[in-house]
């Protein structure tokens, strides 16, 4: 999935993705999308670990970028996000979210997102459902 155009839109003005330090990465398949995020003061807990909320935000954003890439003339918004956090990540590490499309309907997309640390260990598994809104002309 080529996310070059979406990256330009995302980086055009401040938003949650830029505030948390997300970087979206193109993938070879149209049914996958990736993003990277360094664990730092923008997205960690006071204890120095990646916030679970930041992990969910990363997952929802990478799935949203994926849906927007598949439907460029639509607005794609998350309507359900559910995740399990299985390992902590300390400040200074980088996590990578890999999203795979499970269902592509006319109005709903369902994504599975695995978030891993630099060693490849699973940090969180998240399911995201996006609602696809056709833009009026």
C-alpha positions in Angstrom: 0.0 0.0 0.0 1.5 3.3 -1.0 0.9 5.9 1.7 2.9 8.8 0.2 -0.1 11.0 -0.6 -1.7 10.2 2.8 1.6 11.1 4.6 1.5 14.5 2.9 -2.0 15.1 4.2 -1.1 13.9 7.7 2.0 16.1 7.9 0.4 19.2 6.5 -0.9 20.3 9.9 -0.7 19.2 13.5 -2.8 16.2 14.5 -2.7 13.2 16.8 -0.5 11.2 14.5 2.2 13.9 14.4 1.8 14.7 18.1 2.6 11.1 19.1 5.4 10.8 16.6 3.8 8.3 14.1 5.5 7.6 10.8 3.5 5.7 8.2 5.3 3.3 5.9 4.3 1.9 2.5 4.0 -1.9 2.1 4.0 -4.1 -1.0 0.4 -5.3 -0.5 -2.9 -3.3 -0.9 -4.3 -5.2 2.1 -1.5 -4.1 4.5 -0.2 -0.9 6.1 2.6 -0.1 8.6 3.6 2.6 10.9 6.5 3.2 13.3 6.5 5.2 16.6 9.5 5.9 18.9 8.6 5.6 22.6 9.3 9.0 24.1 7.9 11.7 26.3 5.0 12.2 23.8 3.5 8.7 24.2 4.8 7.2 27.4 3.3 6.7 30.8 4.8 8.6 33.8 6.6 5.3 34.6 8.6 5.4 31.4 6.6 2.7 29.4 4.6 3.1 26.2 1.0 4.1 27.1 -1.7 1.6 26.2 -3.7 4.5 24.9 -0.9 5.5 22.6 -0.7 1.9 21.3 -4.5 2.0 20.6 -4.1 5.4 18.9 -1.3 4.0 16.7 -3.4 1.0 15.7 -6.5 3.1 14.9 -4.4 5.6 12.9 -2.6 2.9 10.9 -5.9 1.2 10.1 -7.4 4.6 9.2 -4.5 5.3 6.8 -5.0 1.9 5.3 -8.7 2.5 4.7 -8.2 6.0 3.3 -5.6 4.6 0.9 -8.1 2.0 -0.3 -10.9 4.6 -0.6 -9.2 7.9 -1.5 -12.4 9.9 -2.1 -13.9 8.9 1.3 -13.5 9.8 4.9 -12.7 6.7 7.0 -13.3 6.9 10.8 -12.7 4.3 13.5 -16.0 3.1 15.1 -14.5 0.3 17.2 -11.1 -0.3 18.7 -10.3 -3.3 20.9 -6.9 -4.4 22.0 -4.9 -6.5 24.3 -1.5 -5.4 25.6 0.8 -8.3 26.3 4.2 -6.7 27.0 5.6 -3.4 28.1 8.0 -1.3 26.0 10.4 1.1 27.7 11.1 4.7 26.6 13.8 4.8 23.9 12.6 1.7 22.0 10.6 1.9 18.8 7.4 0.0 18.0 6.1 -1.0 14.6 2.4 -1.5 13.8 1.6 -3.9 11.0 -2.1 -3.8 9.9 -3.7 -6.4 7.8 -7.2 -6.0 6.2 -9.6 -8.7 7.3 -12.8 -7.4 5.7 -13.3 -4.8 3.0 -17.0 -4.0 2.7 -18.7 -1.0 1.1 -19.1 0.8 4.4 -17.0 -1.2 6.9 -13.4 -2.2 6.9 -12.0 -4.5 9.7 -8.3 -4.5 10.4 -6.1 -6.6 12.6 -3.0 -4.7 13.9 0.0 -6.3 15.6 2.3 -3.9 17.4 5.9 -5.2 18.0 9.1 -3.9 19.6 12.5 -3.7 17.9 13.2 -7.3 18.9 10.0 -8.4 17.1 8.1 -9.3 20.3 4.4 -8.8 20.3 3.4 -5.8 22.4 -0.3 -5.4 21.5 -2.9 -7.0 19.2 -5.7 -4.6 18.2 -8.8 -5.0 16.1 -10.1 -1.8 14.4 -13.4 -1.3 12.6 -13.6 1.7 10.3 -16.7 3.3 8.8 -16.2 4.5 5.2 -18.1 7.7 4.5 -18.5 8.6 0.8 -17.8 12.4 0.4 -20.5 14.5 -1.2 -19.4 16.1 -4.5 
